[in-house]
Amino acid sequence: MSSVLQLFVDLVRLRARPQDLPASDGLLLLCVLALALTTTLALQPFYPLTTGSARVGLDLLLQLVIVQGALRVIGHTERFRQTFTAICGTGVIFTLLAWPLYTILVDRDPSHPLAGASVLLVLGIYVWAVAVLGHILRHALEVRMSAALAFALLYVVVTTAIGEMLLPPPKEIN
């Protein structure tokens, strides 16, 4: 198990590829559940539990459809397990990194120095996450990094926009 965890760390460091992960239904399910749980809990400062859970479920469904669709278009549906495992596993790492910052953002006065630093750190984590998503998609889709980054950015914008439209955050944060 520690070698699998090391693979996720290496993916986040852009030193491993999704195809380095085992093509395992069990690992995929574990990563999906871990991402759903950590993200739902991390969103608690912004969403009530039921709305947060629904939002996470919607995001996962959209991601699944987009990844499966892209792999189907290029004729490599057999890559889905490893690709989605890589996306969800690295997503858990990024969620765990951002989670304490979300709490600071909600609990602090916006003029507090920690609030400003937290915003910059969260932005940095998001940029890093998009770069890692691009890295994963580059290998899964066999495209250039520039195309993979563009697809990753579009992927994030589309899933976020749909999520905001269907399940917007409450007007007042907890």
MARVEX-159358 format. One line per 4 residues: number of its first residue (from 1); their letters; for each residue x, y, z of N, C-alpha, C. Coordinates in steps of 0.2 Angstrom, whole numbers, plus 5000, padded with zeros to 4 digits. Layout:
BEGIN
NUM = A = X/Y/Z/X/Y/Z/X/Y/Z; ...
//
This chain:
BEGIN
1 = MSSV = 5004/4994/5000/5000/5000/5000/5004/5006/5000; 5010/5006/5004/5014/5012/5004/5017/5014/4997; 5018/5009/4993/5021/5010/4986/5015/5013/4982; 5009/5012/4983/5004/5015/4979/5003/5022/4982
5 = LQLF = 5004/5023/4988/5003/5030/4991/5009/5034/4988; 5015/5031/4987/5021/5035/4984/5020/5036/4977; 5016/5032/4974/5014/5034/4967/5010/5040/4966; 5005/5041/4971/5001/5047/4971/5005/5053/4972
9 = VDLV = 5010/5052/4977/5014/5058/4978/5018/5059/4972; 5021/5054/4969/5025/5055/4963/5021/5058/4957; 5014/5057/4957/5010/5060/4952/5009/5067/4953; 5008/5069/4960/5007/5076/4962/5014/5080/4960
13 = RLRA = 5020/5076/4960/5026/5079/4959/5028/5079/4951; 5023/5076/4947/5024/5075/4940/5029/5070/4938; 5031/5066/4943/5036/5061/4942/5034/5054/4940; 5027/5053/4941/5024/5046/4939/5019/5048/4934
17 = RPQD = 5016/5042/4931/5011/5043/4926/5005/5039/4928; 4999/5040/4926/4993/5036/4928/4994/5029/4926; 4997/5027/4921/4998/5020/4919/5003/5016/4924; 5006/5020/4928/5011/5017/4934/5006/5014/4939
21 = LPAS = 5000/5016/4940/4996/5014/4945/4993/5007/4943; 4991/5003/4948/4988/4996/4946/4981/4998/4943; 4979/4994/4938/4972/4994/4935/4968/4990/4940; 4966/4993/4945/4962/4990/4950/4955/4993/4952
25 = DGLL = 4950/4989/4951/4943/4992/4953/4943/4994/4961; 4946/4990/4965/4946/4991/4972/4950/4998/4973; 4955/4999/4970/4959/5005/4971/4955/5011/4969; 4952/5010/4963/4948/5015/4960/4942/5017/4965
29 = LLCV = 4939/5012/4967/4933/5013/4972/4936/5017/4978; 4941/5014/4981/4944/5017/4987/4946/5025/4986; 4949/5026/4980/4950/5033/4979/4944/5038/4978; 4939/5035/4974/4933/5039/4973/4930/5040/4980
33 = LALA = 4929/5035/4984/4926/5036/4991/4930/5041/4995; 4937/5040/4995/4941/5045/4999/4940/5052/4996; 4940/5053/4990/4939/5060/4987/4932/5062/4989; 4927/5058/4989/4920/5061/4990/4920/5063/4998
37 = LTTT = 4923/5059/5002/4923/5060/5009/4927/5066/5011; 4933/5067/5009/4937/5072/5010/4935/5079/5008; 4932/5079/5001/4930/5085/4998/4923/5087/5002; 4919/5082/5003/4913/5084/5007/4914/5087/5014
41 = LALQ = 4919/5084/5017/4921/5087/5024/4925/5094/5023; 4929/5095/5018/4932/5101/5017/4928/5106/5015; 4922/5105/5012/4917/5110/5009/4913/5112/5015; 4913/5109/5021/4909/5111/5026/4908/5118/5028
45 = PFYP = 4914/5122/5027/4913/5129/5029/4909/5133/5024; 4908/5130/5018/4905/5133/5012/4898/5131/5011; 4897/5124/5012/4890/5121/5011/4888/5117/5016; 4881/5117/5017/4878/5112/5022/4880/5105/5020
49 = LTTG = 4880/5100/5024/4882/5094/5023/4878/5091/5017; 4872/5091/5017/4868/5088/5011/4869/5092/5004; 4870/5098/5004/4872/5102/4998/4879/5100/4996; 4883/5100/5001/4890/5098/4999/4891/5091/4997
53 = SARV = 4887/5087/5000/4888/5080/4997/4885/5079/4990; 4879/5083/4989/4876/5083/4982/4881/5086/4977; 4884/5091/4979/4889/5095/4975/4895/5090/4973; 4898/5087/4978/4903/5082/4977/4901/5076/4972
57 = GLDL = 4895/5074/4973/4893/5068/4969/4892/5071/4962; 4889/5077/4961/4889/5080/4954/4895/5081/4951; 4900/5083/4955/4907/5084/4952/4910/5078/4950; 4909/5073/4954/4912/5066/4952/4909/5063/4946
61 = LLQL = 4902/5064/4946/4899/5061/4940/4901/5065/4933; 4901/5072/4934/4904/5075/4928/4911/5073/4926; 4915/5073/4931/4922/5071/4929/4922/5064/4926; 4918/5059/4929/4918/5052/4926/4916/5053/4919
65 = VIVQ = 4910/5056/4917/4908/5057/4910/4913/5060/4906; 4916/5065/4908/4921/5069/4904/4927/5064/4902; 4930/5061/4907/4936/5057/4906/4934/5051/4902; 4928/5047/4904/4926/5042/4900/4925/5044/4893
69 = GALR = 4921/5049/4892/4920/5052/4885/4926/5053/4881; 4931/5057/4884/4937/5058/4880/4941/5052/4879; 4941/5047/4883/4945/5041/4882/4941/5037/4876; 4934/5037/4876/4931/5034/4871/4932/5037/4864
73 = VIGH = 4932/5043/4864/4934/5047/4858/4940/5045/4855; 4946/5044/4859/4952/5042/4856/4953/5034/4856; 4948/5030/4858/4948/5023/4857/4952/5020/4863; 4952/5023/4869/4956/5020/4874/4953/5019/4880
77 = TERF = 4947/5016/4880/4942/5016/4886/4946/5011/4891; 4950/5007/4889/4954/5003/4894/4958/5007/4899; 4960/5013/4898/4964/5017/4902/4960/5021/4907; 4953/5020/4907/4949/5023/4912/4951/5022/4919
81 = RQTF = 4951/5016/4921/4953/5014/4928/4959/5018/4931; 4964/5017/4927/4970/5021/4930/4970/5028/4930; 4967/5031/4924/4966/5038/4924/4962/5041/4929; 4956/5038/4930/4952/5041/4935/4954/5039/4942
85 = TAIC = 4958/5034/4943/4961/5033/4950/4966/5038/4951; 4970/5040/4946/4975/5045/4947/4972/5052/4948; 4967/5053/4945/4963/5060/4946/4960/5060/4953; 4957/5055/4955/4954/5055/4962/4959/5054/4967
89 = GTGV = 4964/5050/4966/4970/5050/4971/4973/5056/4972; 4975/5060/4967/4978/5066/4968/4974/5071/4970; 4967/5071/4968/4962/5075/4971/4962/5075/4979; 4963/5069/4982/4963/5068/4989/4968/5072/4992
93 = IFTL = 4974/5072/4989/4980/5075/4991/4979/5083/4991; 4977/5085/4985/4975/5092/4985/4970/5095/4990; 4965/5091/4991/4960/5093/4995/4962/5093/5002; 4967/5088/5004/4970/5088/5011/4974/5094/5012
97 = LAWP = 4978/5096/5006/4982/5102/5007/4978/5109/5008; 4972/5109/5004/4968/5115/5004/4963/5116/5010; 4961/5110/5013/4956/5110/5018/4958/5115/5024; 4964/5115/5027/4965/5120/5033/4964/5127/5030
101 = LYTI = 4966/5128/5024/4966/5135/5021/4959/5137/5021; 4954/5133/5019/4947/5134/5018/4944/5137/5025; 4946/5133/5030/4944/5135/5037/4947/5142/5039; 4953/5144/5037/4956/5150/5038/4952/5156/5035
105 = LVDR = 4950/5154/5028/4946/5159/5024/4940/5161/5027; 4936/5156/5030/4930/5157/5033/4930/5160/5040; 4935/5158/5044/4935/5160/5051/4939/5166/5052; 4942/5169/5047/4946/5175/5048/4943/5181/5045
109 = DPSH = 4944/5187/5048/4942/5193/5045/4946/5194/5039; 4942/5196/5033/4946/5197/5027/4952/5201/5027; 4952/5206/5032/4958/5210/5032/4964/5207/5036; 4963/5201/5039/4968/5198/5043/4973/5195/5038
113 = PLAG = 4980/5196/5040/4985/5194/5035/4985/5186/5033; 4982/5182/5038/4982/5175/5036/4976/5174/5031; 4971/5178/5030/4966/5177/5025/4969/5178/5018; 4973/5184/5018/4976/5185/5011/4981/5180/5009
117 = ASVL = 4985/5178/5014/4990/5172/5012/4986/5166/5010; 4981/5164/5014/4977/5158/5012/4974/5158/5005; 4971/5164/5003/4969/5165/4996/4974/5163/4991; 4980/5166/4992/4986/5165/4988/4988/5158/4988
121 = LVLG = 4988/5155/4994/4990/5147/4994/4985/5143/4991; 4978/5144/4992/4973/5140/4989/4974/5141/4981; 4975/5147/4979/4976/5148/4971/4982/5144/4969; 4987/5144/4973/4993/5140/4971/4991/5133/4970
125 = IYVW = 4988/5131/4975/4986/5124/4975/4981/5122/4969; 4977/5126/4967/4972/5125/4962/4976/5125/4955; 4981/5130/4954/4985/5130/4948/4989/5123/4948; 4992/5121/4954/4996/5115/4954/4991/5109/4952
129 = AVAV = 4985/5109/4955/4981/5104/4953/4979/5103/4946; 4978/5109/4943/4977/5109/4936/4983/5106/4932; 4989/5108/4934/4995/5106/4931/4995/5098/4931; 4994/5096/4937/4994/5088/4938/4988/5085/4934
133 = LGHI = 4982/5088/4934/4977/5085/4930/4979/5085/4922; 4983/5090/4920/4985/5091/4913/4990/5085/4912; 4995/5084/4917/5000/5079/4916/4996/5072/4916; 4991/5071/4920/4988/5064/4920/4984/5063/4913
137 = LRHA = 4981/5069/4911/4977/5068/4904/4982/5068/4898; 4988/5071/4899/4993/5070/4893/4995/5063/4892; 4996/5059/4898/4998/5052/4897/4992/5048/4895; 4986/5049/4898/4980/5045/4896/4978/5046/4889
141 = LEVR = 4978/5053/4886/4975/5054/4880/4981/5055/4874; 4987/5054/4876/4993/5054/4872/4992/5060/4868; 4992/5066/4871/4993/5073/4868/4998/5077/4871; 5000/5082/4868/5005/5087/4870/5003/5090/4877
145 = MSAA = 5008/5092/4881/5006/5095/4887/5002/5101/4887; 5003/5105/4881/4999/5111/4881/4992/5110/4879; 4991/5105/4875/4984/5102/4874/4981/5099/4880; 4984/5096/4884/4982/5093/4890/4980/5098/4895
149 = LAFA = 4984/5103/4896/4983/5108/4900/4977/5112/4898; 4976/5114/4892/4970/5117/4890/4964/5113/4891; 4964/5106/4890/4959/5102/4891/4957/5102/4899; 4963/5101/4903/4962/5101/4910/4958/5108/4913
153 = LLYV = 4961/5113/4910/4958/5120/4912/4950/5120/4910; 4949/5118/4904/4942/5118/4902/4938/5113/4906; 4940/5107/4908/4937/5102/4912/4935/5105/4919; 4940/5109/4922/4939/5112/4928/4934/5117/4928
157 = VVTT = 4934/5122/4923/4929/5127/4922/4922/5124/4920; 4922/5119/4916/4915/5116/4914/4912/5113/4921; 4916/5109/4924/4913/5105/4930/4911/5110/4935; 4915/5115/4936/4914/5120/4941/4907/5125/4939
161 = AIGE = 4907/5127/4933/4901/5131/4931/4895/5127/4932; 4895/5121/4929/4889/5117/4930/4887/5116/4937; 4892/5114/4941/4891/5113/4949/4888/5120/4952; 4890/5126/4950/4888/5132/4953/4881/5133/4950
165 = MLLP = 4879/5132/4944/4873/5133/4941/4867/5128/4945; 4869/5122/4946/4864/5117/4948/4864/5117/4956; 4870/5118/4959/4870/5118/4966/4874/5124/4969; 4872/5130/4968/4876/5135/4971/4877/5135/4978
169 = PPKE = 4883/5139/4980/4884/5139/4987/4878/5144/4991; 4877/5143/4997/4872/5147/5000/4874/5154/5000; 4870/5159/5001/4871/5166/5001/4875/5168/5007; 4874/5164/5012/4878/5166/5018/4882/5160/5020
173 = IN = 4888/5160/5021/4892/5155/5023/4891/5153/5031; 4891/5147/5032/4890/5144/5039/4892/5149/5044
//
